[in-house]
């Protein structure tokens, strides 16, 4: 389940406090990859209105993405490849 920043959580979690999360489905809740994605969310994206919109859209579409990944291994691999491609950049920023 995704851990949402407080400014997004109130907006998205009124009825469903726990959302499915592609990064957790792919890497695990406490993996290095998930921690890097949380760093991006909390320290980069959440600081601008545009980034906050990206966060909102991510959590809006996360349940559908996870369901599709469960049904389609090829799609799951594509999502993982896409995220893996950005993780190096996030890691450099986090240093």
N, C-alpha and C positions, 0 to 999 in steps of 0.2 A: 504494500500500500504506500502511496506517496505521502511524504511529509510536506505540507504546504507552508509557505511563509504566511505570517499572520495577516498581511493585507490581502492576500488572495484567499486564504482559508475561509474567512467570514463570508466572502462573496460566493464561493463555490460549494461550501459544505453545509449548507443549511439543512438539507434532508439526508445526505449521505456523507457521514464524516470520514469514511475511508474510501479512497478511490484506487482503482487499478492503475499501475504505473509501468509503462514499458521498460524503463531502465531497471527497475527492480525485477521484472520478469526476465530480463536478459542477463543481468549481472549479479543480482542478489541485493538484499537490503543494505548490507554494510560493506559492499565491495569498494575497492578503490575507484572504479568507474562511476558508481553511483555517487560516491562522495564528491568526485570532480564535477559531476552534473549538478549536484546541490550547490557547490561553490559557485558555478556559473549562474545559477538561478538567484542565489542569495546575495552575491557580491557584484554581479554585473547587470543582469537583466532587471532585477527588482528596483534598480536605481533610476530607471527612466520610464516614462509612460509607454514608449514603444516596447521596451523589454517586459513591462508588466502585462501588456497585451499578448505578447508571445507566451508568457507564463499562463495566462488565462486560457488561451487557445490550446496549449499543451494539455492542461487538465480537462478541458472540455472534450477533447478528442481521445484522451488516454484510454478510457474504457473500450472504445471501438477498436483502437489500435491493438490493445492486448487481446481482445477476442479474435481479431483477424490473425494475429501472430499464432494463437493457439490452433487455429483452423488451417493455416497455410505456412508450412515450414519454409518455403521459398521466400515468402514475404518477411518472415521473422529474420531470416539471414540477411535480406536486403536492409531492413531497419538496423540490424546490428552493424553491418558494414558502414552504413551512413553515420551512425553515432560514433563508431570506432574512428572514422576519419576525422571527426572533430575533437576527439578526446586529447590528442597531442597538443592542439592549440590551447585547449582549456588548461591542460597541465602546465604549459609554459606560462600562461597568465597567472596561474595560482602560485607560482614560485616567487 
